[in-house]
Amino acid sequence: MPSFGQDATTPETTTQASGGKTVERDVEAPEVFAVTDEGLWDGRPSLGGVWVAHPDVGDPERVIIRNEANGKFVVGALFRREREIPGPKLQISSDAAASLGILAGSPAPLNVTALRREETQVPSEAEPADEASVETAAIAAPADVTAAPLDPIESASAAIDAAEPAAVAAAAPQPAPKASSLAKPFVQIGIFSVEANATRAAKQIRSAGLSPTVKRQETNGKPFWRVLVGPAANSGELKSNLSAIKAEGFTDAYAVTN
């Protein structure tokens, strides 16, 4: 089980840079939020994927939730519990309970730690030497060879084969996403540990006239899927997106940076 502060995911985004490449990864941030306490699922089905709620939370966060009884973990959203109810302070969703192996009404020892994205520079590997160059250097001068004209059909075929990679590289680039003046232009509908559940949520949001994106990420080798809508160009569009999403039953949806 990884300790606080260590890298908690494989790269999600890789950007080539001079002398190396930049990768984004999740790092545990206990200084933002960390708690170890009993957690409970009350047995009711819930929307919004994997989440946990605690009374001491300010803004929503992305967290890693660990069941210390069996070693299982999952990435989800952290929310504030709006009302005090009897029982453990940590309340989890039905999807979180399923991923962590927790039965309804059975408290389990949980550790919840905030996650943050950070960029890391990774040096690029040296380019391998060209095989043809290596072979040429190792072989002595060849004996006399009688030149013969190339078959015109074979020559044309070779020229076409050589041109195909260039044609692929010259394909028109994808249009850039529309610019937004907002710090948090996306709405996160939920974090899901099962891709089919994320796809189902996205389909429901799409039927409401919005354009959701299912984003696959990974933490400690375990994949999870975030469902997002955006980016909104302005605050009015963001508010409209939030209202439409919450009207579909995803009342815990909130604005995020990306």
N, C-alpha and C positions, 0 to 999 in steps of 0.2 A: 504494500500500500504506500503510495507516495506521500512524502512529508509536506508540510505547509511550505509554500514558496517555490516548489519545484515546477518545472514545465509540466503542464497537464494536458497537452494535446499534440497531435501531429500537425504539420503545417496545413493550413487551410488555403492560404493565398501565397503564391510565390511570384516575386517581381524580379526580373533580371536587372542587375545593375553593373556598372563598371567594376571589374575586379571581384565580382561575386553576385549573390542574389539575396533578396530580402524575403524572409518568410514571417508570417504572422502565426502566433501560437497563444494558447491560453496559459496563463500563469495564475496560481492561487494567490489571492490577496486577502489574507486574514485581517489585515489592518482595516479593510473596508467592512467586512462582516465575517464573523466566525462564531459558531456556537455548537456546543455538544450537549444534547439533552434528549429526553424521551420524545419520540414522535408518534403520531396516531393518525390512522385513516378511519373515519367514522363509518365507512361501509357504503356511502352514497356515491353513485357515479358522478363524475365531474368533467366539465369541458376545459379546454385550454391546455391539454397535454400534461406534461410533468411540471408540478409546482409544489412549493412548500411555503407555509405562512407562519410568521412569528410576530409577536406584539412589538418588538423593539426595532422594526424595520422602518426606514425612512422611504427612500425611493426604491422602486423595483430594481432587482439585480439579477444577473445570471450567476448561478451557483452550481457547485458540485455537491451532491447529497450522498453520503455514505451510510450504509447500514453496518454498524460496527459489530453486529452479532454474527453476520455471515459474510462480510467482506464485499457485498455487492454495492455498486455505485451507479449514479445516473446524473446527467446534467439537466437542470431545469431552471425555472424562474422562481424568484423569491419575492413574496408580497407581505404586506402588513396585515395582520389580523385586526379587523375593524372592531370586533367585539370580543369581550372576555367570556369564555365558556369553560366549564370545569374540564379538568384533564390536562394532559401535557401541553406545553407552550407551542410545540411544533405540530402543525397540522399539515398533512400531505394529501395530494390528489389521488384519485383512483389509479391513474397511469403511473404515478410515482410508486404507489404501493405495489403494483404489479411488477415493476422493474426491480424493486428492492426486496421482493419476497416477503412482504408484510401483510398479514391477514387483518381483516376488518375487526376493529375493537381491541387489537392486541398491540400495546405500546412496544416500541423497539428503540434501542439506543442509536441515535443519529448524530452525525457530524455534518454541519452545513457550512461551506466556505465559499466566499465570493470569488468570481473569476474575472480576470482582466485580460484584454488583448494586448500583446506587445510585439514589436517588430524586432527581428534578430537578423544580423548580417551573417551570411554563410559564404565562406570563400568558395569560388568555383574551382572545379578540378581542372588540372592541366589538360589541354587539348591533346588527344592521342596523335602520334606521328602517323602520317599518311602511309598506308601499307605499301603502296606502289613505290614510294620513295625509299622505304626500308629495303624492299626487295631489289630495287635497282642498285643501291649502294653495295649490296652483298654479292651481287653477281658480276662476274667478269664480263668484258666486252664480248658481245655475241659474234658468232661466225657470220659470214656473208649470207644474206637472205635475199632470195629472188623476189622482187616486188611483183605484185599482181593486182589488177584493178578490182575494186570492191564490187560485190553484187549490188546493183542499184536498189533492189527491193530491200535488202538487208540494211543498206545505208539509210534509206528513208525511214525504216522501222526504228533504227537506233536514234535517228534525229527526233522522231516523235516521242520516244521514251524519255530522251533527255529533256525535252521541252515540257513534259507533263508536270514535274515538280515545280518548275518556274510558274506555270499557269496556276497551280494551287496557291503558291505564295502570293500571287498577284490578285487573289480574290478580294472583292470589295470588303472592307472592314465593317464590323457590326456598328450600328449607330450608337453614339454615346448616350448614356441616360440623361434625361433632362436635368438642368441645373436646379438647385434648391438653395434658398437662403436660410433654411432652418438648420439648427444644430442637430435636431433629431427628426428627420423627415420621414422615417419609416414607422409603421405600426407593426409590432410583433403580436401575432395572434396566439402563438403558443410554441412550446418546445416539446417535441415528441420523441420518445425512444423507439417507436415503431413507425417505419416509413408509411405503411398503409394508413395509419391514423392521421399522419400529416397530410397525405394526399386527400383523404376524406374531408379534412377541415378546409383545405384549399379549394376543393370542389364546391363546398357549401358557400364559401366566400365568393367564389367566381359566379355562382348563381345569383348573388346579390348585386352583380354588376361591377365588381372590383377585379383587379388583376393581381392575384397573389403569386408569390415566389416561394418555392420550397427549397431551402438552403441546407445542404448536408454539411455537417461538421463532425469532428471527432475529438474525443478526450480520453486519454489513457488507452487508446486503441479501440474504444467503443464509440460507434457512430450515433449521432442524434440528428434530428431534423427540425429546423426552425421555419415557421410559416410567416412570411412578411408581406406587407402591402406598402408600396411606395416606390420611389420617393415622392412626397408631396411637394409641389412647387411653392406653396405658401401656407400660412397658418389656417386659412379658410378651408383649403383642400384637406389638410391634416385633420382638422376637426370633423369634417364631413366623413372622411374615411373611418375615424374612430367611432363616430355615431353609427354608421352602417354596420361595422363589425360587431359592436356591442349589441345591436339590435338582432344579430344572428345568434346571440347567446354567449358570445365570448366576452364576458363582462370584465375579465382581467387583462384584456389587451391594453397595451401602452406603447408610447412613442419611444423609439430607440435610434441610435446614431446610424447603425448599419446592420 
